[in-house]
Amino acid sequence: MTAQSPAQHAPGADAATTPWWRDAVVYQVYPRSFADADGDGMGDLPGITAHLPHLRDLGVDALWLSPFFTSPQRDGGYDVADYCDVDPRFGSLADADELIASAHAMGLKVIVDIVPNHSSSEHELFQQALAAGPGSPERDMYVFADGRGEHGELPPNNWTSIFHGEAWTRITEADGTPGQWYLHIFDTSQPDWNWQNPRVHALFRDVLRFWLDRGADGFRVDVAHGMVKPEGLPDAAVNAEGLLDIPEGEVPIYFDNDGVLEIYREWRPILDSYEGERMMVLEAWIPEHRLPLYIGPEEAHQSFNFGFLQATWGVETMRAAIEKPLALADAVGAPTTWVLSNHDVIRHATRYGFPPGYRFGEGLGRAETPDAALGLARARAATLLMLSLPGAAYLYQGEELGLPEVAEIPDALREDPAHLRAGVPGRDGCRVPLPWRADAPAYGFSPTGESWLPQPEEFGALAADAQEGVPGSTLEMYRAAIALRREHGLGRPDAPVEFLEDLPEGLLGLVRGEVVVLVNTSEQELPLPAGPDGLDLADAEVLVGSAEPVPGRLPADAAVWLRRR
Ligand code: BGC
């Protein structure tokens, strides 16, 4: 079966003319936790610049930097107080310039995270909005409303926050009286901008130009489905209590409103007016059928496809998580993206250590005990599957080391606002600073041995230097796979994805040009099946595998790329 038609994906397929983002491998850097150059225990921009050779040697095409802007860090930097400056914890604008220039000198593109749904409550414009009275132009930059009830003592509507609790906070007016309420879909420290106001549009056009002028090759748009709220701020029929509580197939009332699409139509010509292929990738949690509205030549370039990340281990689930987005890629005229981990979800080396169908909470609790070896084996296999697919693949820092989610962080050190608001474990477990050197303090994260979150002992054996040059290590597997992906043009959309049919139970197989990809999701080692056109795959060359090779066979929970002879 051919899931993707070569004809529809051929335009610009020539490597020289294909825009880089269509088949890129993009590496997400979470600046707080990547590398700390100044020794305060918090990662920084000079630390990232110093470690760019790691990304070059990994073979990725681009890095996406999570926010490094001025911020009180109430949500790890997704609470921005100044979009056009660098937080002193991370360095200076000069450090950002140096990072971008050094990345470019190594042939790496740089994607900057833009957070347009909300700012920090410490943003100067929010402070001005608080100081100015109701009905003032300052207040109109954000979503303020009068409360309900006789004295305005009830929130303007029933909306709840993604981080739990009410989505509204009442302020005290300058004269000391209880006043209006402001909307915050996330934490109280993250007031939502009012995108009905043209001045908000103008502000963000300037922010885009600021970073494009400094050399940014693209933007990852945070909460890209969130900015425009429904007219009149009506009550929600379906409400969410935390991100995971949103009923399946439903979208909270404040997300995915059509007005959001206008913003991308406004931004696209700005990006297009710059030299090079400047791009936007959306973090939009929307129903699949809405995707074609967001992506296109006049809208955004691409959007994260979270279906692959959510697919459980198994042939049917994983195959469906590949076929659906490929079919949608046809509809939007742009290749899809693939993601297995990011800074908001439990790392995939841990997720796969639980049985398929396991109901995860928000973060990993101390009492939850994954099968770590199984999780890593399956994660490596899933990564090989992902890197064989057409479109852009997004990696999250540390997955190339096989890092697990860390459960044993003391509550007092957790910083995720969802933890602070609702007591759930939250997302700190995937944000623990990276281990670079097995024998150094803080595993080489920081010269002083400081680390804003404690690293577990198991990070020592997973440190980058412990894996470097070690055949079969996760780091070497990633390097080999990324190099082979480029060599065989696997990311390019012009070669179709053909699934092998009638395989033994538990085996997923697909063909990409001369490469055959097999994933054994069963618990038994299986003989290699016959390949396309009855080829004997036992005779094929092994390009890369996620497990120790066994001649003519594929171990359980493993994947392999074979070259047809
Ligand atoms: C980011 C999160 C952040 C939230 C609010 C998300 O989509 O990825 O890390 O907490 O937006 O900005």
Residues whose N, C-alpha, C, O or C-beta is under 5 A from the ligand:
A	BS01	BGC	D75 Y78 F186 D222 V223 D344
